[in-house]
């Protein structure tokens, strides 16, 4: 599996440090964003496979960030794990409506986080491989179809 890229988007430095420590044993690159706008900028620059996205952030909420990412064909494939202290059913519904792929409540259990991250990254890489194979097959099929010439 290729080296994965994880973006941690949280405005609380203590939460960021904790998430980084929990993911320290994983073979991945980590970038950090401290607010919603910076998250979108980092996505363009870092091209993460997975975003650990806090909901309550300045400038743009996690809901808004997720919705923008999932509406854009260039970023909709990025896996989004909402990590938040919010836990009301309405919050979960809003996260799902925004397009998040999974939801984890704070306080974070290290093992639950690591397992979800591993599973989401596997899914992301399998999906990427299937897309690559589909493009290859489409190319082979296109190359094998003779051009019709009218006389």
Helices and strands as residue ranges (DSSP letters): E 4-9, H 13-22, E 28-33, H 36-46, E 50-53, H 62-71, E 79-84, H 89-98, E 102-105, H 110-144
